[in-house]
Amino acid sequence: MAITASLVKELRERTGAGMMECKKFLVETDGDIEKAIEEMRKRGAAKAAKKEGRTTAEGIIINKVSDDNKCAVILEVNCETDFVARGDDFVNFANHVAERALAEKATSIDALLELAYNAGSDETIEKTRQDLIAKIGENINIRRLELIEAEESVGAYSHGVRIGVIVNVKGGNGQLNKDIAMHIAASSPVVVSQDQVPAELVAKEKEIFSAQAAESGKPAEIIEKMVEGRLKKFLDEVSLHGQPFVKDPNTTINKLLQEAGAEVLSFVRFEVGEGIEKKEENFAEEVMAQIRGSE
């Protein structure tokens, strides 16, 4: 598989490792990013694995829903500092881009950037982005975009500007759709139902649980029951259906949907900067490096 610049960039953003180091591991793993990350961890090339998943990049998540509640878009726009993320120029740009994405039903960042910033004008969203970078003095990146078109209805929820959810619901209503979206924002499920959890992930977790249970020294039949119990708990935790409803922990989401005669077909949850590790600056070292470079 060809090792493209975009692959190297993605691996670098996710691990914080150097460009050449990223390229080396991608070559070794034939372009498989997940395998590359695993190998980098094993060899200590990736930065502090315990920091993985920390939300460190700044920016904003925007949800937009069509007037007929049949279409919704969710967008992440990033910048370098929280100060800029709260500024009117940045916020207005992000909201306007999301509105254009919804109006044109854009399904990819590339397509979105080529759209006119204002309908009918010659200036594209990409050109406006570059102009804003020059004005603000920080890099601005439209990182992620998802569009949901529903046969019946969509729901959306924003937790401030850092977490957003859109959900496709069959047989739902405005309040139920919002409640489900709010729950997803709070509980962060991975899939809708247990049968959607990848088999390889289930197998990996089972292997881990089995190894942990074996250390107890208990009989095989007891260990088997322990593993089954832990696996069931894991599947409930990662699937929307198995999670207790945030508004009523005595009711699971699956029960809530059944009582309403509704079904969640899909959902998208974005959190600002997830998967990106912000570079930690050491200003003393930076100054010394500049001094050495000028000698």
C-alpha positions, 0 to 999 in steps of 0.5 A, spaced: 500 500 500 502 506 498 504 511 504 501 517 502 502 524 506 495 524 509 497 517 512 503 520 515 499 526 517 494 522 521 499 517 524 503 523 527 497 527 529 494 521 533 501 519 536 505 525 537 511 521 534 516 524 528 514 524 521 520 520 519 518 515 525 511 515 523 513 513 515 517 508 518 512 504 522 507 505 516 512 502 511 513 496 516 505 495 517 503 496 510 499 502 511 495 500 517 495 505 522 492 501 527 497 496 527 502 502 526 500 505 533 500 498 536 507 497 534 509 504 536 507 503 543 511 496 543 517 499 542 516 506 545 516 510 539 509 513 541 508 518 546 505 516 553 500 511 551 496 513 558 494 520 554 491 517 548 484 519 547 485 526 551 481 532 548 487 537 547 486 540 540 481 546 541 475 548 537 468 547 536 463 542 534 456 544 530 450 541 529 445 543 524 438 540 523 433 541 517 427 544 518 423 538 516 427 534 521 429 529 516 437 531 515 442 533 520 450 535 519 455 535 525 462 538 524 468 539 527 472 545 526 479 546 530 484 552 532 490 552 536 487 556 542 481 556 546 481 564 546 480 563 538 475 558 539 471 563 543 472 568 538 466 571 534 470 570 527 471 563 529 465 561 531 461 565 526 465 561 520 464 554 523 456 556 524 456 558 517 460 552 514 455 548 518 449 551 515 452 550 508 454 543 509 447 542 511 444 546 505 448 542 500 448 536 503 456 535 503 458 528 505 466 529 505 471 535 507 474 535 500 467 537 497 465 542 503 471 546 502 470 547 494 463 549 496 461 557 495 462 560 502 456 564 500 451 561 495 452 564 488 459 567 490 465 565 487 469 565 494 470 558 496 469 555 503 477 554 503 479 561 500 475 563 506 478 559 511 485 561 508 483 568 509 481 567 516 488 564 518 491 570 515 487 574 519 487 571 526 494 568 526 492 561 528 491 555 523 484 553 522 482 546 520 475 543 518 477 536 521 470 532 521 464 532 517 458 527 518 451 527 514 445 523 516 439 523 512 433 520 515 427 517 512 423 519 519 426 524 523 433 526 526 435 528 533 441 533 535 444 535 542 450 539 543 453 539 550 456 546 550 461 547 544 465 541 545 460 535 544 455 534 539 451 528 537 446 527 531 442 521 531 437 517 526 431 515 529 425 511 526 418 511 530 421 517 534 419 524 536 422 530 538 423 529 545 425 522 545 430 524 539 433 529 543 433 525 550 437 519 546 442 524 543 443 527 550 444 520 553 449 519 547 453 525 549 453 523 556 455 516 555 459 515 549 456 508 546 460 505 541 455 502 537 447 501 537 447 494 539 451 488 542 451 485 535 454 491 532 461 490 536 466 487 532 468 480 533 475 481 533 474 486 539 470 481 543 475 476 542 480 481 545 476 483 551 474 475 552 482 474 552 484 479 557 478 477 561 480 470 561 487 472 563 485 476 569 480 471 571 485 465 571 490 469 576 484 468 581 486 460 581 478 458 581 476 452 578 475 452 570 467 452 571 467 458 576 472 462 571 468 461 565 462 464 569 466 470 571 469 471 564 461 471 561 459 476 566 465 481 565 464 480 557 456 481 558 458 488 562 463 490 557 458 489 551 452 493 555 457 499 556 459 500 549 452 499 546 447 504 546 441 499 548 445 496 554 446 502 557 442 505 563 438 511 561 441 518 564 435 521 566 432 514 569 438 509 571 433 504 572 431 503 565 436 501 559 435 505 553 433 498 549 427 498 554 426 506 553 426 505 545 421 499 546 416 502 550 416 508 545 416 503 539 422 507 536 428 504 533 435 508 533 438 506 526 445 510 527 448 516 531 454 520 530 458 523 536 463 528 536 468 531 541 473 536 540 480 534 539 478 527 540 484 522 538 489 528 537 494 530 542 496 537 543 504 538 542 507 540 549 511 546 548 517 547 553 519 554 552 526 554 555 528 549 550 525 552 544 529 559 546 535 555 547 535 551 541 534 558 537 540 561 541 544 555 538 541 556 531 544 563 531 551 561 533 
